[in-house]
Amino acid sequence: MTEEINFILDSTKESMDGSVAHLEKEFLNIRAGKATPQMLGGVFVDYYGSQTPLSQVANINTPDARTITVTPWEKNMLQPIEKAIMIANIGFNPMNNGENIIISVPPLTEERRKELVKQAKSEAEDAKIGIRNARKDANTDIKKLEKDGTSEDICKTAEDNVQKLTDTYIKKIDDHLVIKEAEIMKV
């Protein structure tokens, strides 16, 4: 195969890898009932006049599956952190014990689990759309090469390779979704 086709295949693979990586990142934000530090990833604290991610002003731990503890590096940050968690509107009620903030993560209801599965399916579908767009772009580039004189057989083989890549990445996404669904629905 020509150098241009190899470049097209490599950039397509890179784009598809990006879609899967994005999906994995989005799945981290969908909580599956057990406490994780990522649950507070979207919380920003007013730290000396600037909005700072919570992870940069405090240590976030999960001592057990239902509890998150936030230990600020400066004691005077307890109130602003507590306020920031409440403002973030993520459904947690922080408790301040004078040294750190303790958050009890409530168990998920069946209804909420189903909503989270829908959200996970939606994210997976978005990732599949990204992969299909990468396939479309690659096939368009291959068609341009064919118009510019690259042999029809080479272009057909390249299109087949793009389709194989697409099938592989769609399967990866489906596998990730099955694992996430099982994680969410597990009581």
LINRATA-V437338 format. One record per backbone hydrogen bond with DSSP energy under -1.0 kcal/mol. CO is the residue of the C=O (numbers start at 1). NH is the residue of the N-H. If there is no record, write none. Layout:
co:CO nh:NH
co:CO nh:NH
This chain:
co:2 nh:6
co:3 nh:7
co:4 nh:8
co:5 nh:9
co:6 nh:10
co:7 nh:11
co:8 nh:12
co:9 nh:13
co:10 nh:14
co:11 nh:15
co:12 nh:16
co:13 nh:17
co:14 nh:18
co:15 nh:19
co:16 nh:20
co:17 nh:21
co:18 nh:22
co:19 nh:23
co:20 nh:24
co:21 nh:25
co:22 nh:26
co:23 nh:27
co:24 nh:28
co:36 nh:39
co:37 nh:40
co:38 nh:41
co:40 nh:43
co:43 nh:54
co:45 nh:47
co:45 nh:52
co:47 nh:50
co:50 nh:47
co:52 nh:45
co:53 nh:56
co:54 nh:57
co:54 nh:58
co:57 nh:73
co:59 nh:71
co:61 nh:69
co:64 nh:67
co:65 nh:35
co:66 nh:105
co:68 nh:103
co:69 nh:61
co:70 nh:101
co:71 nh:59
co:74 nh:77
co:75 nh:78
co:77 nh:81
co:78 nh:82
co:79 nh:83
co:80 nh:84
co:81 nh:85
co:82 nh:86
co:83 nh:87
co:84 nh:88
co:86 nh:89
co:95 nh:102
co:100 nh:97
co:101 nh:70
co:102 nh:95
co:103 nh:68
co:109 nh:113
co:110 nh:114
co:111 nh:115
co:112 nh:116
co:113 nh:117
co:114 nh:118
co:115 nh:119
co:116 nh:120
co:117 nh:121
co:118 nh:122
co:119 nh:123
co:120 nh:124
co:121 nh:125
co:122 nh:126
co:123 nh:127
co:124 nh:128
co:125 nh:129
co:126 nh:130
co:127 nh:131
co:128 nh:132
co:129 nh:133
co:130 nh:134
co:131 nh:135
co:132 nh:136
co:133 nh:137
co:134 nh:138
co:135 nh:139
co:136 nh:140
co:137 nh:141
co:138 nh:142
co:139 nh:143
co:140 nh:144
co:141 nh:145
co:142 nh:146
co:143 nh:147
co:144 nh:148
co:145 nh:150
co:146 nh:149
co:151 nh:155
co:152 nh:156
co:153 nh:157
co:154 nh:158
co:155 nh:159
co:156 nh:160
co:157 nh:161
co:158 nh:162
co:159 nh:163
co:160 nh:164
co:161 nh:165
co:162 nh:166
co:163 nh:167
co:164 nh:168
co:165 nh:169
co:166 nh:170
co:167 nh:171
co:168 nh:172
co:169 nh:173
co:170 nh:174
co:171 nh:175
co:172 nh:176
co:173 nh:177
co:174 nh:178
co:175 nh:179
co:176 nh:180
co:177 nh:181
co:178 nh:182
co:179 nh:183
co:180 nh:184
co:181 nh:185
co:182 nh:186
